[in-house]
């Protein structure tokens, strides 16, 4: 006997968002239709109550008219006949009996007293002689004394019943027509709204599936939507696009880092391996020199790993949405200059601020600080003793700029297009870096939506000018 459970029993039923939205609209439509049916029933009931109240008023008028026909202890047949005529016109088949139960006058006798043309007309209006239910009774009282009883029942008057029936039928007909139009229109609108609301969500789903398959280039197009008046769907799409862009950058960073790390590690590791093999084979004449070489190469590896960690940390920070705040560039640069001043004095350099006026901008302070620190670090590293490093800033229409200019060895023109590549080093004498600082600067400037200008002349120095938007319309990515 098997204990397995059918896979179909465990299968989860997935209902699409479009189906759920359509069902919600359909439920609203059904509720509206049910409300309309209830309204129609209540309206007919109210009409019936109105008709009944009118009949009660008419009955009271007939009773009062019949009672007025009794004067001086006897019935006035002429007046009573006229009263019964009015009762008939109001739809009542009436008879009057006295207190002894004797018949005084009936609707039939009242009609017979009319001229022949009038009798024919009355017979045309009523179903004369047709029984229409039992009589009801109403006491006739004059001066607090009972004088008789009025027997009455609805008279089979064709026109009244036909009009009442026609009114109810037309009311129901028009209501059903209105329900059909409203229901059909609501169903059509529900289908359109369902498609309208579900389409962008389906685009999100398809894009997410592409991301899941490793296609980090997937993006959601915001067709026909005003970005200045963003709704929740636009916000979701923009957040998704930002996430996809971050994933794409991280994937690209991962691939480049693997390639760059394997390349940068290969040289020192090859040197270390060669010396260790030589030391193992006993063919080294100066072991102390070999140990010094191994120490030097290991220090290079440690520095390289630290540089890679700094680059990875900086780029991951640049890919996060930033918090834009208003800052005064004068105060911002003066604070950074104060922090780097001990290093400036140690190398006997001079750091000058060309401009010292207030300039308020809106930017991501953390990203801007990383950019400036890396540029200042490069300028200090490659400037000779006694030289000057100058900082300047200003504004140009919708952007602001800052410039860091050194008086160092300069960069050959052929190297300038490559200085922002990872691990790229300019061949020159003096201190050499890892080739990561300017790569961090490039990533940071791109994250802030800016651009970099580089001017350099060998033997005279290098100037980096960064242009950034004063009031960026987006969050950095």
DRENTORKOL-477758 format. One record per residue (C-alpha): residue number from 0; x, y, z. Coordinates in nm, 4 decimals, padded with zeros to 6 digits. Last residue first. Layout:
# DRENTORKOL-477758
{NUM; {X; Y; Z}},
...
# end
This chain:
# DRENTORKOL-477758
{476; {02.2212; 05.5332; -00.8343}},
{475; {02.1862; 05.8831; -00.7051}},
{474; {01.8369; 06.0003; -00.6351}},
{473; {01.6895; 06.2087; -00.9084}},
{472; {01.6120; 06.5687; -01.0059}},
{471; {01.9663; 06.6864; -00.9075}},
{470; {01.9677; 07.0468; -00.7820}},
{469; {02.3218; 07.1785; -00.8297}},
{468; {02.4157; 06.9166; -01.0920}},
{467; {02.7844; 06.8086; -01.0787}},
{466; {03.0949; 06.9110; -01.2788}},
{465; {03.4316; 06.7774; -01.1577}},
{464; {03.7582; 06.9440; -01.2645}},
{463; {04.0819; 06.7463; -01.2264}},
{462; {04.4006; 06.9432; -01.2894}},
{461; {04.7439; 06.7854; -01.3457}},
{460; {05.1010; 06.9104; -01.3089}},
{459; {05.3799; 07.1023; -01.4836}},
{458; {05.6423; 06.8417; -01.5816}},
{457; {05.4137; 06.6567; -01.8203}},
{456; {05.1042; 06.8592; -01.8895}},
{455; {04.7603; 06.7691; -01.7646}},
{454; {04.3977; 06.8628; -01.8134}},
{453; {04.1238; 06.6272; -01.6971}},
{452; {03.7509; 06.6998; -01.7105}},
{451; {03.5070; 06.4801; -01.5184}},
{450; {03.1290; 06.4502; -01.5517}},
{449; {02.8262; 06.4462; -01.3222}},
{448; {02.5145; 06.2401; -01.2543}},
{447; {02.5957; 06.1790; -00.8871}},
{446; {02.6546; 05.8068; -00.9431}},
{445; {02.8739; 05.8874; -01.2444}},
{444; {03.0908; 06.1120; -01.0249}},
{443; {03.1263; 05.8361; -00.7672}},
{442; {03.2186; 05.5677; -01.0204}},
{441; {03.4826; 05.7934; -01.1795}},
{440; {03.6338; 05.8851; -00.8421}},
{439; {03.6579; 05.5168; -00.7404}},
{438; {03.8404; 05.4398; -01.0665}},
{437; {04.0639; 05.7412; -00.9917}},
{436; {04.1741; 05.5811; -00.6637}},
{435; {04.2189; 05.2265; -00.7985}},
{434; {04.5485; 05.2331; -00.9926}},
{433; {04.7361; 05.0614; -00.7131}},
{432; {04.9700; 05.3522; -00.6571}},
{431; {05.3251; 05.4198; -00.7604}},
{430; {05.5678; 05.6506; -00.5872}},
{429; {05.8545; 05.7968; -00.7901}},
{428; {05.9487; 05.7375; -01.1512}},
{427; {05.6880; 05.7099; -01.4220}},
{426; {05.4745; 05.4549; -01.6094}},
{425; {05.1153; 05.5556; -01.5444}},
{424; {04.9247; 05.2856; -01.3630}},
{423; {04.5917; 05.1237; -01.4568}},
{422; {04.4614; 04.8966; -01.1817}},
{421; {04.0996; 04.9837; -01.2647}},
{420; {04.0497; 05.2165; -01.5589}},
{419; {04.0147; 05.5871; -01.4760}},
{418; {04.3680; 05.6667; -01.5960}},
{417; {04.3018; 05.5143; -01.9394}},
{416; {04.2034; 05.8120; -02.1594}},
{415; {04.4809; 06.0253; -01.9925}},
{414; {04.7671; 05.7840; -02.0734}},
{413; {04.8414; 05.9075; -02.4263}},
{412; {04.8501; 06.2684; -02.3057}},
{411; {05.1313; 06.1928; -02.0598}},
{410; {05.0301; 06.2672; -01.7014}},
{409; {05.1862; 06.5434; -01.4888}},
{408; {05.4956; 06.5322; -01.2682}},
{407; {05.3390; 06.7323; -00.9876}},
{406; {05.2129; 07.0869; -00.9590}},
{405; {04.8638; 06.9915; -00.8416}},
{404; {04.5139; 07.1107; -00.9339}},
{403; {04.1909; 07.0154; -00.7621}},
{402; {03.8808; 07.1647; -00.9215}},
{401; {03.5235; 07.2003; -00.8058}},
{400; {03.2169; 07.2487; -01.0195}},
{399; {02.8534; 07.3493; -00.9842}},
{398; {02.5771; 07.2821; -01.2331}},
{397; {02.2488; 07.4393; -01.3492}},
{396; {02.4012; 07.7652; -01.4772}},
{395; {02.7769; 07.7316; -01.4095}},
{394; {02.8827; 07.7441; -01.0439}},
{393; {03.2115; 07.7733; -00.8593}},
{392; {03.4924; 07.5816; -00.6890}},
{391; {03.8716; 07.5964; -00.6487}},
{390; {04.1422; 07.3923; -00.4801}},
{389; {04.5143; 07.4455; -00.5366}},
{388; {04.8004; 07.2105; -00.4515}},
{387; {05.1374; 07.3830; -00.4368}},
{386; {05.4886; 07.2400; -00.4669}},
{385; {05.7572; 07.2543; -00.1965}},
{384; {05.8218; 06.8806; -00.1993}},
{383; {05.6972; 06.6970; -00.5103}},
{382; {05.3362; 06.6163; -00.5855}},
{381; {05.2285; 06.2617; -00.6822}},
{380; {05.0992; 06.1394; -00.3451}},
{379; {04.9481; 06.4730; -00.2376}},
{378; {04.7463; 06.5084; -00.5613}},
{377; {04.6341; 06.1461; -00.5520}},
{376; {04.5148; 06.1792; -00.1903}},
{375; {04.3371; 06.5054; -00.2771}},
{374; {04.1540; 06.3329; -00.5646}},
{373; {04.0616; 06.0361; -00.3442}},
{372; {03.9396; 06.2615; -00.0612}},
{371; {03.7320; 06.4750; -00.3012}},
{370; {03.5481; 06.1774; -00.4515}},
{369; {03.4853; 06.0097; -00.1152}},
{368; {03.3492; 06.3379; 00.0269}},
{367; {03.1129; 06.3859; -00.2692}},
{366; {02.9694; 06.0380; -00.2164}},
{365; {02.9041; 06.0985; 00.1521}},
{364; {02.7664; 06.4510; 00.0987}},
{363; {02.5023; 06.3554; -00.1586}},
{362; {02.4237; 06.6892; -00.3214}},
{361; {02.2308; 07.0146; -00.2986}},
{360; {02.4394; 07.3278; -00.3386}},
{359; {02.5137; 07.6393; -00.1322}},
{358; {02.8095; 07.8558; -00.2401}},
{357; {02.9705; 08.0869; 00.0144}},
{356; {03.2892; 08.2675; -00.0874}},
{355; {03.6469; 08.1515; -00.0242}},
{354; {03.7922; 08.0925; -00.3698}},
{353; {04.1460; 07.9881; -00.4646}},
{352; {04.1877; 07.7632; -00.1601}},
{351; {04.5575; 07.6807; -00.1180}},
{350; {04.7381; 07.3687; -00.0001}},
{349; {05.1196; 07.3939; 00.0260}},
{348; {05.3507; 07.0937; 00.0432}},
{347; {05.6298; 07.0059; 00.2847}},
{346; {05.5485; 06.6325; 00.2693}},
{345; {05.4697; 06.6165; 00.6430}},
{344; {05.2972; 06.9540; 00.6235}},
{343; {05.0473; 06.8281; 00.3645}},
{342; {04.9895; 06.5080; 00.5661}},
{341; {04.9093; 06.7174; 00.8749}},
{340; {04.6727; 06.9405; 00.6662}},
{339; {04.4501; 06.6551; 00.5411}},
{338; {04.1823; 06.7010; 00.8089}},
{337; {04.1855; 07.0804; 00.7926}},
{336; {04.1538; 07.0721; 00.4141}},
{335; {03.8468; 06.8497; 00.4475}},
{334; {03.6809; 07.0997; 00.6846}},
{333; {03.7677; 07.3964; 00.4603}},
{332; {03.6215; 07.2103; 00.1610}},
{331; {03.2802; 07.1578; 00.3252}},
{330; {03.2613; 07.5045; 00.4811}},
{329; {03.3154; 07.6739; 00.1428}},
{328; {03.0953; 07.4202; -00.0382}},
{327; {02.7951; 07.5162; 00.1775}},
{326; {02.5698; 07.2120; 00.1981}},
{325; {02.2088; 07.1285; 00.1134}},
{324; {02.1199; 06.7620; 00.1528}},
{323; {02.0681; 06.4693; -00.0823}},
{322; {02.0396; 06.1248; 00.0723}},
{321; {02.1788; 05.8622; -00.1599}},
{320; {02.0238; 05.5563; -00.3169}},
{319; {02.2836; 05.2746; -00.3003}},
{318; {02.5080; 05.2007; -00.5982}},
{317; {02.7746; 05.4455; -00.4802}},
{316; {02.8084; 05.2619; -00.1488}},
{315; {02.8634; 04.9306; -00.3291}},
{314; {03.1245; 05.1068; -00.5413}},
{313; {03.3057; 05.2474; -00.2377}},
{312; {03.3085; 04.9173; -00.0475}},
{311; {03.4329; 04.7246; -00.3497}},
{310; {03.7040; 04.9830; -00.4215}},
{309; {03.8182; 04.9939; -00.0580}},
{308; {03.8270; 04.6134; -00.0389}},
{307; {04.0224; 04.5994; -00.3652}},
{306; {04.2715; 04.8515; -00.2248}},
{305; {04.3088; 04.6511; 00.0942}},
{304; {04.3684; 04.3353; -00.1082}},
{303; {04.6316; 04.5154; -00.3158}},
{302; {04.8049; 04.6490; -00.0061}},
{301; {04.8178; 04.2982; 00.1408}},
{300; {04.9501; 04.1589; -00.1876}},
{299; {05.2140; 04.4298; -00.2077}},
{298; {05.3157; 04.3498; 00.1488}},
{297; {05.3485; 03.9860; 00.0469}},
{296; {05.5724; 04.0917; -00.2440}},
{295; {05.7996; 04.2919; -00.0167}},
{294; {05.8234; 04.0148; 00.2412}},
{293; {05.9078; 03.7592; -00.0263}},
{292; {06.1751; 03.9911; -00.1648}},
{291; {06.3243; 04.0381; 00.1822}},
{290; {06.3222; 03.6628; 00.2325}},
{289; {06.5023; 03.6178; -00.0998}},
{288; {06.7632; 03.8783; -00.0075}},
{287; {06.8270; 03.6998; 00.3233}},
{286; {06.8564; 03.3673; 00.1425}},
{285; {07.1619; 03.4914; -00.0542}},
{284; {07.3151; 03.2111; -00.2674}},
{283; {06.9864; 03.0496; -00.3543}},
{282; {07.0134; 02.7039; -00.5167}},
{281; {06.8841; 02.5067; -00.2200}},
{280; {06.5954; 02.3422; -00.4099}},
{279; {06.3431; 02.4651; -00.1495}},
{278; {06.4804; 02.8192; -00.1620}},
{277; {06.4584; 02.8139; -00.5425}},
{276; {06.1032; 02.6853; -00.5184}},
{275; {06.0197; 02.9577; -00.2640}},
{274; {06.1762; 03.2232; -00.4855}},
{273; {05.9794; 03.1125; -00.7896}},
{272; {05.6528; 03.0903; -00.5938}},
{271; {05.6957; 03.4389; -00.4527}},
{270; {05.7601; 03.5845; -00.7973}},
{269; {05.4602; 03.4012; -00.9474}},
{268; {05.2411; 03.5193; -00.6544}},
{267; {05.3540; 03.8767; -00.7072}},
{266; {05.2709; 03.8642; -01.0805}},
{265; {04.9463; 03.6591; -01.0742}},
{264; {04.7727; 03.8619; -00.8073}},
{263; {04.7123; 04.1625; -01.0301}},
{262; {04.5743; 03.9573; -01.3203}},
{261; {04.3551; 03.7311; -01.1080}},
{260; {04.2312; 04.0375; -00.9182}},
{259; {04.1499; 04.2258; -01.2379}},
{258; {03.9485; 03.9429; -01.3925}},
{257; {03.7647; 03.8586; -01.0715}},
{256; {03.7087; 04.2268; -01.0063}},
{255; {03.5741; 04.2810; -01.3559}},
{254; {03.3295; 03.9937; -01.3247}},
{253; {03.2099; 04.1028; -00.9790}},
{252; {03.1803; 04.4650; -01.0846}},
{251; {02.9684; 04.3663; -01.3850}},
{250; {02.7440; 04.1609; -01.1584}},
{249; {02.7254; 04.4455; -00.9076}},
{248; {02.6477; 04.6933; -01.1835}},
{247; {02.3729; 04.4719; -01.3240}},
{246; {02.2294; 04.4148; -00.9774}},
{245; {02.2278; 04.7888; -00.9120}},
{244; {02.0622; 04.8561; -01.2480}},
{243; {01.7988; 04.5927; -01.1755}},
{242; {01.7292; 04.7426; -00.8319}},
{241; {01.7021; 05.0931; -00.9801}},
{240; {01.4710; 04.9611; -01.2501}},
{239; {01.2560; 04.7906; -00.9852}},
{238; {01.2396; 05.1072; -00.7750}},
{237; {01.1412; 05.3067; -01.0848}},
{236; {00.8742; 05.0519; -01.1745}},
{235; {00.7338; 05.0485; -00.8201}},
{234; {00.7268; 05.4287; -00.8099}},
{233; {00.5575; 05.4410; -01.1519}},
{232; {00.2956; 05.1937; -01.0281}},
{231; {00.2390; 05.3947; -00.7094}},
{230; {00.1726; 05.7168; -00.9007}},
{229; {00.4244; 05.9647; -01.0410}},
{228; {00.3013; 06.3067; -01.1408}},
{227; {00.6298; 06.4456; -01.2796}},
{226; {00.7013; 06.1048; -01.4365}},
{225; {00.3891; 06.1280; -01.6500}},
{224; {00.2946; 05.7840; -01.7742}},
{223; {00.2284; 05.6822; -02.1348}},
{222; {00.5055; 05.4235; -02.1467}},
{221; {00.7081; 05.3661; -01.8326}},
{220; {00.9411; 05.0980; -01.9699}},
{219; {01.0441; 04.8358; -01.7162}},
{218; {01.4065; 04.7251; -01.7454}},
{217; {01.5831; 04.3911; -01.7979}},
{216; {01.9612; 04.4229; -01.8465}},
{215; {02.0241; 04.1932; -01.5513}},
{214; {01.9362; 03.8849; -01.7579}},
{213; {02.0316; 03.6153; -01.5061}},
{212; {01.7196; 03.3980; -01.5348}},
{211; {01.5788; 03.5568; -01.2160}},
{210; {01.6307; 03.9010; -01.3726}},
{209; {01.4288; 03.7900; -01.6767}},
{208; {01.1538; 03.6627; -01.4457}},
{207; {01.1532; 03.9984; -01.2668}},
{206; {01.1115; 04.1777; -01.6019}},
{205; {00.8163; 03.9543; -01.6891}},
{204; {00.6551; 04.0174; -01.3490}},
{203; {00.7123; 04.3940; -01.3628}},
{202; {00.5614; 04.4010; -01.7125}},
{201; {00.2668; 04.2016; -01.5762}},
{200; {00.2250; 04.4664; -01.3066}},
{199; {00.2277; 04.7366; -01.5750}},
{198; {-00.0499; 04.5506; -01.7644}},
{197; {-00.2588; 04.4668; -01.4562}},
{196; {-00.3997; 04.8127; -01.3911}},
{195; {-00.4915; 04.8975; -01.7503}},
{194; {-00.6117; 04.5442; -01.8322}},
{193; {-00.8313; 04.5371; -01.5238}},
{192; {-00.9437; 04.8933; -01.5879}},
{191; {-01.0508; 04.8028; -01.9420}},
{190; {-01.2290; 04.4845; -01.8306}},
{189; {-01.3993; 04.6679; -01.5435}},
{188; {-01.5042; 04.9493; -01.7794}},
{187; {-01.6716; 04.6941; -02.0066}},
{186; {-01.8370; 04.5232; -01.7086}},
{185; {-01.9529; 04.8604; -01.5745}},
{184; {-02.0994; 04.9490; -01.9122}},
{183; {-02.2778; 04.6164; -01.9364}},
{182; {-02.4088; 04.6462; -01.5811}},
{181; {-02.5158; 05.0073; -01.6246}},
{180; {-02.6846; 04.9393; -01.9575}},
{179; {-02.8469; 04.6198; -01.8354}},
{178; {-02.9459; 04.7706; -01.5031}},
{177; {-03.0987; 05.0707; -01.6794}},
{176; {-03.2928; 04.8385; -01.9094}},
{175; {-03.3992; 04.6323; -01.6086}},
{174; {-03.5136; 04.9489; -01.4321}},
{173; {-03.7011; 05.0681; -01.7380}},
{172; {-03.8836; 04.7362; -01.7625}},
{171; {-03.9571; 04.7114; -01.3896}},
{170; {-04.1057; 05.0603; -01.3846}},
{169; {-04.2932; 04.9891; -01.7067}},
{168; {-04.4421; 04.6728; -01.5566}},
{167; {-04.5382; 04.8446; -01.2339}},
{166; {-04.6998; 05.1372; -01.4158}},
{165; {-04.8783; 04.9060; -01.6596}},
{164; {-05.0204; 04.7015; -01.3727}},
{163; {-05.1490; 05.0118; -01.1978}},
{162; {-05.2879; 05.1514; -01.5228}},
{161; {-05.4587; 04.8220; -01.6099}},
{160; {-05.6036; 04.7932; -01.2637}},
{159; {-05.7468; 05.1448; -01.2774}},
{158; {-05.8742; 05.1120; -01.6355}},
{157; {-06.0568; 04.7819; -01.5790}},
{156; {-06.2755; 04.8844; -01.2870}},
{155; {-06.3609; 04.5636; -01.1025}},
{154; {-06.5042; 04.7449; -00.7977}},
{153; {-06.2941; 04.7072; -00.4867}},
{152; {-06.5216; 04.6069; -00.2021}},
{151; {-06.7755; 04.7889; 00.0075}},
{150; {-07.0518; 04.7390; 00.2652}},
{149; {-07.1416; 05.0608; 00.4463}},
{148; {-07.3268; 04.9948; 00.7706}},
{147; {-07.6190; 05.1677; 00.9417}},
{146; {-07.7296; 05.4586; 01.1539}},
{145; {-07.4947; 05.4152; 01.4482}},
{144; {-07.5293; 05.7000; 01.6910}},
{143; {-07.2471; 05.9322; 01.7974}},
{142; {-07.4102; 06.2234; 01.6167}},
{141; {-07.4154; 06.0314; 01.2897}},
{140; {-07.2313; 05.7030; 01.2549}},
{139; {-07.2006; 05.4728; 00.9537}},
{138; {-06.9930; 05.1663; 01.0399}},
{137; {-06.7504; 05.0369; 00.7771}},
{136; {-06.7650; 04.6855; 00.6408}},
{135; {-06.5698; 04.4839; 00.3859}},
{134; {-06.7422; 04.2874; 00.1148}},
{133; {-06.6040; 03.9584; -00.0079}},
{132; {-06.4145; 03.9179; -00.3345}},
{131; {-06.4650; 04.0433; -00.6868}},
{130; {-06.8041; 03.9136; -00.8042}},
{129; {-06.8868; 04.0203; -01.1590}},
{128; {-07.2302; 04.1774; -01.1959}},
{127; {-07.1000; 04.4869; -01.3701}},
{126; {-06.7427; 04.4661; -01.4921}},
{125; {-06.6920; 04.8430; -01.4906}},
{124; {-06.6078; 05.1229; -01.7361}},
{123; {-06.8195; 05.0045; -02.0283}},
{122; {-07.1080; 04.9285; -01.7938}},
{121; {-07.0793; 05.2882; -01.6682}},
{120; {-07.1018; 05.4238; -02.0242}},
{119; {-07.3978; 05.2064; -02.1037}},
{118; {-07.5726; 05.3255; -01.7872}},
{117; {-07.4949; 05.6890; -01.8782}},
{116; {-07.6546; 05.6450; -02.2208}},
{115; {-07.9595; 05.4780; -02.0602}},
{114; {-08.0258; 05.7539; -01.8046}},
{113; {-07.9234; 05.6750; -01.4474}},
{112; {-08.1416; 05.5057; -01.1887}},
{111; {-08.0126; 05.1650; -01.2956}},
{110; {-07.6606; 05.2684; -01.1916}},
{109; {-07.7748; 05.3418; -00.8343}},
{108; {-07.9611; 05.0092; -00.8265}},
{107; {-07.6345; 04.8239; -00.9088}},
{106; {-07.4321; 05.0325; -00.6639}},
{105; {-07.6684; 04.9294; -00.3852}},
{104; {-07.9273; 05.1138; -00.1723}},
{103; {-08.1109; 05.0750; 00.1607}},
{102; {-08.0712; 04.7008; 00.2196}},
{101; {-08.2189; 04.5909; 00.5490}},
{100; {-07.9774; 04.4760; 00.8181}},
{99; {-08.1818; 04.6305; 01.1019}},
{98; {-07.9235; 04.9020; 01.1554}},
{97; {-07.9591; 05.0124; 00.7968}},
{96; {-07.7797; 04.8717; 00.4973}},
{95; {-07.5790; 05.0655; 00.2358}},
{94; {-07.4106; 04.8894; -00.0550}},
{93; {-07.0808; 04.9760; -00.2301}},
{92; {-06.8741; 04.8573; -00.5283}},
{91; {-06.5775; 05.0914; -00.4922}},
{90; {-06.3457; 05.2153; -00.7697}},
{89; {-06.3495; 05.5913; -00.7048}},
{88; {-06.6058; 05.6400; -00.9806}},
{87; {-06.8179; 05.3770; -00.8052}},
{86; {-06.7993; 05.5634; -00.4757}},
{85; {-06.8945; 05.8834; -00.6579}},
{84; {-07.2068; 05.7148; -00.7941}},
{83; {-07.2704; 05.5793; -00.4450}},
{82; {-07.2732; 05.9342; -00.3068}},
{81; {-07.5055; 06.0495; -00.5854}},
{80; {-07.7483; 05.7710; -00.4964}},
{79; {-07.7283; 05.8667; -00.1288}},
{78; {-07.8153; 06.2268; -00.2124}},
{77; {-08.1152; 06.1173; -00.4137}},
{76; {-08.2077; 05.8512; -00.1579}},
{75; {-08.2193; 06.0918; 00.1365}},
{74; {-08.2175; 05.8417; 00.4218}},
{73; {-08.4229; 05.8975; 00.7360}},
{72; {-08.3865; 06.0121; 01.0966}},
{71; {-08.3904; 06.3840; 01.0219}},
{70; {-08.1005; 06.3559; 00.7779}},
{69; {-07.8998; 06.0629; 00.6470}},
{68; {-07.7296; 06.1526; 00.3187}},
{67; {-07.4414; 06.3189; 00.5137}},
{66; {-07.3436; 05.9718; 00.6371}},
{65; {-07.3021; 05.8579; 00.2751}},
{64; {-07.0702; 06.1517; 00.1959}},
{63; {-06.8621; 06.0948; 00.5110}},
{62; {-06.8283; 05.7259; 00.4300}},
{61; {-06.7307; 05.8099; 00.0694}},
{60; {-06.4614; 06.0592; 00.1864}},
{59; {-06.3253; 05.8064; 00.4382}},
{58; {-06.3111; 05.5477; 00.1611}},
{57; {-06.1247; 05.7912; -00.0667}},
{56; {-05.8654; 05.8541; 00.2030}},
{55; {-05.8251; 05.4800; 00.2541}},
{54; {-05.7908; 05.4303; -00.1209}},
{53; {-05.5185; 05.6960; -00.1355}},
{52; {-05.3339; 05.5222; 00.1498}},
{51; {-05.3544; 05.1917; -00.0374}},
{50; {-05.2188; 05.3470; -00.3574}},
{49; {-04.9261; 05.4983; -00.1621}},
{48; {-04.8534; 05.1690; 00.0086}},
{47; {-04.8526; 04.9953; -00.3278}},
{46; {-04.6144; 05.2590; -00.4655}},
{45; {-04.3838; 05.2101; -00.1670}},
{44; {-04.3819; 04.8373; -00.2299}},
{43; {-04.3015; 04.8978; -00.5949}},
{42; {-04.0134; 05.1295; -00.4949}},
{41; {-03.8834; 04.8805; -00.2375}},
{40; {-03.8737; 04.6054; -00.4998}},
{39; {-03.6951; 04.8332; -00.7487}},
{38; {-03.4420; 04.9355; -00.4828}},
{37; {-03.3771; 04.5715; -00.3973}},
{36; {-03.3139; 04.5037; -00.7659}},
{35; {-03.0819; 04.8068; -00.7841}},
{34; {-02.8869; 04.6923; -00.4788}},
{33; {-02.8462; 04.3475; -00.6338}},
{32; {-02.7102; 04.5091; -00.9499}},
{31; {-02.4636; 04.7238; -00.7505}},
{30; {-02.3500; 04.4190; -00.5505}},
{29; {-02.3035; 04.2270; -00.8738}},
{28; {-02.0994; 04.5131; -01.0223}},
{27; {-01.8776; 04.5339; -00.7122}},
{26; {-01.8209; 04.1577; -00.7258}},
{25; {-01.7282; 04.1838; -01.0934}},
{24; {-01.4774; 04.4599; -01.0155}},
{23; {-01.3146; 04.2392; -00.7530}},
{22; {-01.3192; 03.9396; -00.9855}},
{21; {-01.1453; 04.1462; -01.2534}},
{20; {-00.8753; 04.2524; -01.0065}},
{19; {-00.8232; 03.8930; -00.8987}},
{18; {-00.8072; 03.7677; -01.2572}},
{17; {-00.5542; 04.0367; -01.3568}},
{16; {-00.3405; 03.9561; -01.0531}},
{15; {-00.3191; 03.5956; -01.1668}},
{14; {-00.4538; 03.3109; -00.9561}},
{13; {-00.1960; 03.0500; -00.8713}},
{12; {-00.3337; 02.7179; -00.7545}},
{11; {-00.0765; 02.5330; -00.5535}},
{10; {-00.0168; 02.1730; -00.6546}},
{9; {-00.0106; 01.9411; -00.3571}},
{8; {-00.3172; 01.7429; -00.4659}},
{7; {-00.1888; 01.7366; -00.8244}},
{6; {00.1323; 01.5776; -00.7023}},
{5; {-00.0660; 01.2850; -00.5651}},
{4; {00.0452; 01.1854; -00.2180}},
{3; {00.2599; 00.8826; -00.1688}},
{2; {00.1828; 00.6326; 00.1115}},
{1; {00.1559; 00.3293; -00.1079}},
{0; {00.0000; 00.0000; 00.0000}},
# end
